[in-house]
Amino acid sequence: MPYAKYRVCIDACVYCAAMCHQCADACLEEKDIHALRACIRLDQECAFMCQTTVSMMQLDGKFVEQMCQLEACDRMAAEA
């Protein structure tokens, strides 16, 4: 059962994706959204990668470990 195997990581990825969407939405409410363009794009990329990684964990995919080693979330956190 893949969910039981990856439960903690799946929950963390779902949370991270939600926070990325929330951050992007907050950026869009700012007066100068052009200055926040890079942050919004990074939020979108990170959310997509988290959602993809969740799907891969649900499949117990062969490349889950490599996806979890990507630095997108760390970069997004540094940007925020």
C-alpha distances in whole Angstrom, upper triangle without the diagonal:
4,6,6,7,9,10,14,14,13,15,18,18,18,21,23,23,25,27,28,29,31,33,34,35,37,38,39,41,43,47,47,43,45,44,41,40,38,36,35,34,32,30,29,28,26,24,24,22,20,19,18,16,14,14,13,10,9,9,8,12,15,17,15,17,20,20,19,22,24,27,27,26,29,31,31,31,34,36,35
4,6,5,6,8,11,11,10,13,15,15,15,18,20,20,22,24,25,26,28,29,30,32,34,35,36,38,40,44,43,40,41,41,37,36,34,32,31,30,28,27,26,24,22,21,20,18,16,15,15,12,10,10,10,6,5,7,6,9,12,14,11,14,17,16,15,19,21,23,23,23,25,28,27,28,31,32,32
4,5,5,5,9,9,8,10,13,13,13,16,17,18,19,21,23,23,25,27,28,29,31,33,34,36,38,42,41,38,39,39,36,35,33,31,30,29,27,25,24,24,21,19,19,18,15,14,15,12,9,10,11,7,6,9,9,12,15,16,13,15,18,16,15,19,21,23,23,21,24,27,26,26,29,31,30
4,6,5,8,10,10,11,14,15,15,17,19,20,21,23,25,26,27,29,31,32,33,35,37,38,40,44,44,40,42,42,38,37,36,33,32,32,30,28,27,26,24,22,22,21,18,17,18,15,13,14,14,10,10,12,11,14,17,18,15,16,19,18,17,20,22,25,25,23,25,28,28,27,31,32,31
4,6,8,9,9,12,14,14,16,18,19,20,22,24,25,26,28,29,31,32,34,35,37,39,40,44,43,40,41,41,37,37,35,32,32,31,28,27,27,25,23,22,22,19,17,17,17,14,12,13,12,9,9,11,9,12,14,15,12,13,16,16,14,17,20,22,23,22,24,27,26,26,29,31,31
4,6,5,6,9,10,10,12,14,15,16,18,20,21,22,24,25,27,29,30,31,33,35,37,40,40,36,38,37,33,33,31,29,28,27,25,23,23,22,19,18,18,16,13,14,14,11,9,11,10,7,8,11,9,11,13,13,10,11,14,13,11,15,17,19,19,18,20,23,23,22,26,27,27
4,6,5,6,9,10,11,12,14,15,17,18,20,21,23,24,26,27,29,30,32,34,35,39,39,36,37,37,33,33,31,28,28,28,25,23,23,22,19,18,19,17,14,14,15,12,10,12,13,9,9,13,12,14,17,17,13,14,17,16,14,17,19,21,21,18,21,24,23,22,26,27,26
4,6,5,6,9,10,11,12,14,16,17,18,20,21,22,24,26,27,29,31,32,33,37,37,34,36,35,31,31,29,27,26,26,24,21,22,21,18,17,18,17,13,14,16,13,11,14,14,11,12,16,14,16,18,18,14,14,17,15,13,16,17,18,19,16,18,21,20,19,23,25,24
4,5,5,6,9,10,10,12,14,15,16,18,20,21,22,24,25,27,29,30,32,35,35,32,33,32,29,28,26,24,24,23,20,19,19,18,15,14,15,13,10,11,13,9,8,12,11,9,11,14,12,14,16,14,11,11,13,12,9,12,14,15,15,13,15,18,18,17,20,22,22
4,5,5,6,9,10,11,12,14,15,17,18,20,21,23,24,26,27,29,31,34,34,31,32,32,28,28,26,24,23,22,20,18,18,17,14,13,14,12,9,9,11,8,6,9,10,7,8,12,12,13,16,15,11,13,15,12,11,14,15,17,16,14,17,20,18,18,22,23,22
4,5,5,6,9,10,11,12,14,16,17,18,20,21,23,24,26,27,29,33,33,30,32,31,28,28,26,23,23,23,20,18,18,18,15,13,15,14,10,11,13,11,9,12,13,11,12,15,15,17,19,18,15,16,18,15,13,16,17,18,17,14,17,20,18,18,21,22,21
4,6,5,6,9,10,10,12,14,15,16,18,20,21,22,24,26,27,31,31,28,30,29,25,25,23,20,20,20,18,15,16,16,13,12,14,12,9,11,13,11,9,13,14,12,14,17,16,18,20,18,14,15,16,14,11,14,14,15,14,11,13,16,15,14,18,19,18
4,5,5,6,9,10,10,12,14,15,16,18,20,21,23,25,26,30,29,26,28,27,23,23,21,19,18,18,15,13,13,13,10,8,10,9,5,7,9,8,7,10,11,10,12,15,15,16,18,16,12,13,14,11,9,13,12,13,12,10,13,15,13,14,17,18,17
4,5,5,6,9,10,11,12,14,16,17,18,20,21,23,25,29,29,26,27,27,23,23,22,19,18,18,16,13,13,14,11,8,10,10,7,7,10,10,7,11,13,12,12,16,16,17,20,18,15,17,18,14,13,16,16,16,14,12,15,17,15,15,19,19,18
4,5,5,6,9,10,10,12,14,15,16,18,20,21,23,27,27,24,26,26,22,22,21,18,17,18,16,13,14,15,11,9,12,12,9,10,13,13,11,14,16,15,16,19,20,21,23,21,18,19,20,16,15,17,17,16,14,11,14,16,14,13,17,18,16
4,5,5,6,9,10,10,12,14,15,16,18,20,21,25,25,22,24,23,19,19,18,15,14,15,12,10,11,11,8,7,10,10,7,9,12,11,11,14,16,15,17,20,20,20,22,19,16,17,17,14,12,15,14,13,11,8,11,12,10,10,14,14,13
4,5,5,6,9,10,11,12,14,15,17,19,21,24,24,20,22,22,18,18,17,14,13,13,11,8,9,9,7,4,7,8,6,7,10,11,10,13,15,15,16,19,20,20,22,19,17,18,18,14,14,16,14,14,11,9,13,14,11,12,15,15,14
4,5,5,6,9,10,11,12,14,15,17,19,23,23,20,22,22,18,19,18,15,13,15,13,10,10,12,10,7,10,12,9,10,13,14,13,15,18,18,18,21,22,23,25,23,20,21,22,18,17,19,18,17,14,12,15,16,13,13,17,16,14
4,5,5,6,9,10,10,12,14,15,17,21,21,18,20,20,16,17,16,13,12,14,12,9,10,12,10,8,12,13,11,12,16,16,15,18,20,20,21,24,24,25,27,24,21,22,22,19,17,19,18,16,13,10,13,14,10,10,14,13,11
4,5,5,6,9,10,11,12,15,16,19,19,16,18,17,13,14,13,10,9,10,8,5,7,9,7,6,9,11,10,11,14,15,15,17,19,20,21,23,24,24,26,23,20,21,21,17,16,18,16,14,11,9,12,12,8,9,12,11,10
4,5,5,6,9,10,11,13,15,18,18,15,17,18,14,14,14,11,9,10,10,7,7,10,9,7,10,12,11,12,15,16,16,18,20,21,22,24,25,25,27,25,22,24,23,19,19,21,19,18,14,12,15,15,11,13,16,14,12
4,5,5,6,9,10,11,13,17,17,15,17,17,14,15,15,12,10,13,12,9,10,13,12,10,13,16,14,15,18,19,19,21,23,23,24,27,28,28,30,28,25,26,26,22,21,23,21,19,16,14,16,16,12,13,16,14,11
4,5,5,6,9,10,11,15,15,12,15,14,11,12,12,9,8,11,10,7,9,12,11,10,14,16,15,16,19,20,20,22,24,25,26,28,29,29,31,28,25,26,25,22,21,22,20,18,14,12,14,13,10,10,13,11,8
4,5,5,6,9,10,14,13,10,12,13,9,9,10,7,5,8,9,6,7,11,11,10,13,15,15,16,18,20,20,22,24,25,26,28,30,29,31,28,26,27,26,22,22,23,20,18,15,14,16,14,11,12,14,12,10
4,5,5,7,9,13,13,11,14,14,11,12,13,11,8,11,12,10,10,14,14,12,15,18,17,17,20,22,22,24,26,27,28,30,31,31,33,30,28,30,29,25,25,26,24,22,18,17,19,18,14,15,18,15,13
4,5,5,7,11,12,10,13,13,10,12,14,11,9,13,14,11,13,16,16,15,18,20,19,20,23,24,24,26,29,29,30,33,34,33,35,32,30,31,30,27,26,27,25,22,19,17,19,18,14,15,16,14,11
4,5,5,9,9,6,9,9,6,8,10,8,7,11,12,10,12,15,15,15,17,20,20,21,23,25,25,27,29,30,31,33,34,34,35,32,30,31,30,26,26,27,24,21,18,17,18,16,13,14,15,12,10
4,6,8,9,6,9,10,8,9,12,10,8,11,13,12,12,16,17,16,18,21,21,21,24,26,26,28,30,31,32,34,35,35,36,33,32,33,31,28,28,29,26,24,20,20,21,19,16,17,19,15,14
4,7,9,8,11,12,10,12,15,13,11,15,17,15,16,19,20,19,21,24,24,24,27,28,29,30,33,34,34,37,38,38,39,36,34,36,34,31,31,32,29,27,23,22,23,22,18,19,20,17,15
4,6,6,9,9,8,11,14,12,11,15,17,15,17,20,20,20,23,25,25,26,28,30,30,32,34,35,36,39,40,39,41,37,36,36,35,32,31,32,29,26,23,22,23,21,18,19,19,16,14
4,6,9,9,10,12,15,14,14,17,19,18,20,23,23,23,26,28,28,29,32,33,34,35,38,39,40,42,43,42,44,40,39,39,38,35,34,35,32,29,26,25,26,24,21,22,22,18,17
4,5,6,7,9,12,12,12,15,17,17,18,21,22,22,24,27,27,28,30,32,33,35,36,38,39,41,42,41,42,39,37,38,36,33,33,33,30,27,24,24,24,21,19,20,20,16,16
4,5,5,6,10,10,9,12,14,14,15,17,19,19,21,23,24,25,27,29,30,31,33,34,36,37,39,37,39,35,34,35,33,30,30,30,27,24,21,21,22,19,17,18,18,15,14
4,5,5,8,10,10,11,14,15,15,17,19,20,21,23,25,26,27,29,31,32,33,35,37,38,39,38,39,35,34,35,33,30,30,30,27,24,21,22,22,19,17,19,19,15,15
4,6,8,9,10,12,13,14,16,18,19,20,22,23,25,26,28,29,31,32,34,35,37,38,39,38,39,35,34,34,32,29,29,29,25,23,20,20,20,17,15,17,16,12,13
4,6,5,6,9,10,11,12,14,15,17,18,20,21,23,24,26,27,29,30,32,33,35,36,34,35,32,31,31,29,26,26,26,23,20,17,17,17,14,12,14,14,10,10
4,5,5,6,9,10,11,12,14,15,17,18,20,21,23,24,26,27,29,30,32,33,34,33,34,30,29,30,28,25,25,25,21,19,16,17,18,15,13,15,15,11,12
4,5,5,6,9,10,11,12,14,15,16,18,20,21,22,24,26,27,28,30,32,32,30,31,27,27,27,24,22,22,22,18,16,13,14,15,11,10,13,12,9,11
4,5,5,6,9,10,10,12,14,15,16,18,20,21,22,24,25,27,29,30,31,29,30,27,25,26,24,21,21,21,17,15,12,12,13,10,7,10,10,6,7
4,5,5,6,9,10,11,12,14,15,17,18,20,21,23,24,26,27,29,30,29,30,27,25,26,24,21,21,22,18,16,13,13,15,12,9,12,13,10,10
4,5,5,6,9,10,11,12,14,15,16,18,20,21,22,24,26,27,28,26,27,24,23,24,22,19,20,20,16,15,11,12,14,12,10,13,14,11,12
4,5,5,6,8,10,10,12,14,15,16,18,20,21,22,24,26,26,25,25,22,21,21,19,16,17,17,13,11,8,9,11,8,6,10,11,8,10
4,6,5,6,9,10,11,12,14,15,17,18,20,21,23,25,25,24,26,22,21,21,20,17,17,17,14,13,9,9,11,10,6,9,11,9,9
4,6,5,6,9,10,11,12,14,15,17,18,20,21,23,24,23,24,21,20,21,20,16,17,18,15,14,10,11,14,12,10,13,15,13,13
4,5,5,6,9,10,10,12,14,15,16,18,20,21,22,20,21,18,17,18,16,13,14,15,12,11,8,9,12,11,9,13,14,13,14
4,5,5,6,9,10,10,12,14,15,16,18,20,20,19,20,17,15,16,15,11,12,13,10,9,6,6,9,9,7,10,12,12,12
4,5,5,6,9,10,11,12,14,15,17,19,20,19,21,18,16,17,17,13,13,15,13,12,9,9,12,12,10,12,15,14,14
4,5,5,6,9,10,11,12,14,15,17,18,17,19,16,15,17,15,12,13,15,13,13,10,11,14,14,12,15,18,17,17
4,5,5,6,9,10,10,12,14,15,16,14,16,13,11,13,12,8,9,11,9,10,8,9,12,13,12,14,17,17,17
4,5,5,6,9,10,10,12,14,15,14,16,13,11,13,13,9,9,12,10,11,9,8,12,13,12,14,17,17,17
4,5,5,6,9,10,11,13,14,14,16,14,12,15,15,11,12,15,13,15,13,12,16,17,15,17,20,20,20
4,5,5,6,9,10,11,12,11,13,11,10,13,12,9,11,13,12,14,13,13,17,18,17,19,21,21,22
4,5,5,6,9,10,10,9,11,9,7,9,10,6,7,11,10,13,12,12,15,17,16,18,21,21,22
4,5,5,6,9,10,10,13,12,9,12,13,10,10,14,14,16,15,14,17,19,18,19,22,23,23
4,5,5,6,9,9,12,11,9,13,14,11,12,16,16,18,17,17,20,22,21,22,25,26,26
4,5,5,6,5,8,8,6,10,11,9,10,14,14,17,17,17,20,22,21,23,26,26,27
4,5,5,6,9,9,6,9,11,10,10,14,15,18,17,17,20,22,22,23,26,27,27
4,5,8,11,12,10,13,15,13,14,17,18,21,20,20,23,25,24,25,28,29,29
4,5,9,10,9,13,15,13,15,18,19,22,22,22,25,26,26,27,30,31,31
4,7,9,7,10,13,12,13,16,18,21,21,21,24,26,26,27,30,31,31
4,6,6,9,10,10,12,14,16,19,20,20,23,25,25,26,29,30,31
4,6,8,9,10,12,14,15,19,20,21,23,25,25,27,29,30,31
4,6,5,6,9,10,11,15,16,18,19,21,22,24,25,27,28
4,5,5,6,9,10,14,15,15,17,19,20,21,23,25,26
4,5,5,6,9,13,14,15,16,18,20,21,22,24,25
4,5,5,7,11,12,14,15,17,18,20,21,23,24
4,5,6,9,10,11,13,15,16,17,19,20,22
4,6,8,10,10,11,14,15,15,18,19,20
4,6,9,10,10,12,14,15,16,19,20
4,6,8,9,10,12,13,14,16,18
4,6,5,6,9,10,11,12,15
4,5,5,6,9,10,11,12
4,5,5,6,9,10,11
4,5,5,6,9,10
4,5,5,6,9
4,5,5,6
4,5,5
4,6
4
